[in-house]
Amino acid sequence: MARFKAVVITKGEAGTSAALTSFDEADLMEGDVTVRVSHSTLNYKDGLALTGKAPVVRRFPMIPGIDLAGVVETSSHADFKPGDAVILNGWGTGETHLGAYAEKSRVKGDWLVPQPVGLSAAEAMAIGTAGYTAMLCVMALERHGITPDRGPMLVTGAAGGVGSVATALLAKLGYHVVASTGRPQEADYLKGLGAAEIIDRNELSAPGKPLGKERWAGAVDSVGSHTLANALAMTRYGGAVAACGLAQGMDLPASVAPFILRGVSLLGVDSVMAPKALRLEAWSRLARDLDRARLQAITSTIPLEGAIDAGKAIIEGRIRGRVVVTIG
Ligand code: NDP
């Protein structure tokens, strides 16, 4: 397979554009493992790359796709041999390193983790970076001692990818989940994932007071901006908010009041450069703690041919839950 199918982003005078085309294996970047990609997925960041809405792509041409699942074809890395089933999340693939929307990918073996026991390649990509980040948020809150008996847990951007997985995970772990969404028509979907209460995201997205009524013990926030500020202002004494996203904005128009008057903590969560031990723990927890029927309920599947349109849809807030992209 000297040439293979790939989505390629190029940059011209009018900006960036994405097209499904063929790519020469000789043009793959350096790496000690070549993977035959079977599945990828669609994350918000893939939407930013495909549409050019934010400069996440740092070299051109670029194959987008920050997540892959596949089978090792060749390897000079000690931990991997041909035939091994592997997954990859982040590490700059689809941004600085040629990514997953292609039948082949050459990457550093240090970036790979074995396909988690108990999850198929398609299920691992249904979880993808969004779901693995949701798990990192849950683990950060747990490390902070936020257990279900401490009170309700807010999830913002609940009908999105991170939010859907966070809702399903937290509900399975016994938390009373308050799901914040701008899509009231998704109330039944969110209740099906285990949300106990649904609130309108307008309650959180406008400028608010430094401190509000104490409503939850913690939060998983994928939205940022005023929403994160209000989530903090309404967190109970000693609680914590795990912040991982910026769907509303990158700003944080908050005050220090929740930190210095209520001992609230803000926990930053990054998936891209997270160390391997944390990744392995997150994936084994996902294999154990995520209800498969709920995972199926949040997942839709598209072929590689549909990825460019889906990228526009996720940026416009039209994607519910998670999207698997089938490739090989
Ligand atoms: P999605 O687009 O699937 O979900 C985002 C959700 O946020 C939407 O579904 C919507 O939820 C809500 N939302 C969108 N726009 C606004 C707005 N203007 N105001 C308030 N809420 C809004 O994206 P993902 O779940 O894949 O990613 C969510 C965020 O997390 C992104 O910013 C992404 O970059 C970030 N992220 C960060 C990672 C990290 O390592 N830190 C890893 C993965 C993602 P609803 O319709 O329910 O209101």
Residues whose N, C-alpha, C, O or C-beta is under 5 A from the ligand:
A	BS01	NDP	N43 Y44 K45 T129 A130 T133 G157 A158 A159 G160 G161 V162 G163 S180 T181 G182 R183 R201 S222 V223 C244 G245 L246 A247 Q248 V269 D270 S271 V272 I314 G317 I319 G321
